[in-house]
């Protein structure tokens, strides 16, 4: 799933996390590979949603961040 937004705000990211969770509503854990953007954190969810919903969303995901430096595609190939 990919979504392009005009800006990369905390609220846009939080809404996208909610969309992913809804799309895979029956998954126990969702692994999300993403970059290290400063808006990609639990605080973004707490700004958008109630504490209960923010924690529930956060707990559904396993977040895997791409390296800040280096070739992430090469690392992915190595893991295969």
C-alpha positions as a printed Julia matrix, in Angstrom:
80×3 Matrix{Float64}:
  0.0     0.0    0.0
  1.37    3.38  -0.96
 -0.1     6.82  -0.48
  1.31   10.09  -1.76
  0.25   13.22   0.08
  0.9    16.87  -0.63
  2.83   17.25   2.61
  4.24   14.78   5.11
  2.54   15.85   8.31
  1.94   13.96  11.54
 -1.81   13.95  10.99
 -1.53   12.63   7.43
  0.69    9.81   8.67
 -1.69    8.99  11.53
 -4.63    8.83   9.12
 -2.67    6.54   6.8
 -1.88    4.2    9.69
 -5.61    4.07  10.44
 -6.32    3.25   6.76
 -3.79    0.42   6.78
 -5.23   -1.0   10.0
 -8.74   -0.9    8.52
 -7.64   -2.58   5.31
 -6.04   -5.44   7.26
 -8.58   -5.5   10.08
 -8.19   -9.25  10.73
 -4.39   -9.27  10.89
 -2.96   -9.82  14.35
  0.21   -7.85  13.58
  1.01   -5.63  10.6
  4.66   -5.18   9.63
  5.27   -1.75   8.16
  8.57   -0.85   6.5
  9.12    2.9    6.37
 11.73    5.62   6.46
 12.94    7.46   9.54
 10.86   10.61   9.06
 10.37   12.48  12.34
  6.56   12.33  11.99
  6.56    8.52  12.03
  6.09    7.96  15.75
  3.51    7.21  18.41
  3.12   10.88  19.25
  1.54   11.47  15.86
 -1.17    8.94  16.66
 -1.83   10.51  20.07
 -2.21   13.94  18.46
 -4.88   12.66  16.08
 -6.77   10.04  18.11
 -7.89    9.39  21.66
 -5.26    7.73  23.86
 -7.15    4.42  23.73
 -7.36    4.38  19.92
 -3.77    5.6   19.48
 -2.41    2.79  21.68
 -4.61    0.2   19.95
 -3.3     1.3   16.55
  0.32    1.42  17.71
  0.1    -2.08  19.18
 -1.19   -3.56  15.9
  2.0    -2.66  14.05
  5.58   -3.81  13.94
  7.57   -0.87  12.58
 10.74   -1.59  10.6
 12.74    1.48   9.69
 15.01    1.67   6.66
 18.6     2.64   7.43
 19.39    6.35   7.49
 22.51    5.7    5.42
 23.35    2.94   3.02
 21.5     1.08   0.36
 18.27   -0.22   1.8
 17.49   -2.25  -1.32
 20.81   -4.05  -0.99
 20.03   -4.86   2.65
 16.64   -6.24   1.64
 18.27   -8.46  -0.98
 20.74   -9.78   1.6
 17.9   -10.75   3.97
 16.27  -12.92   1.33
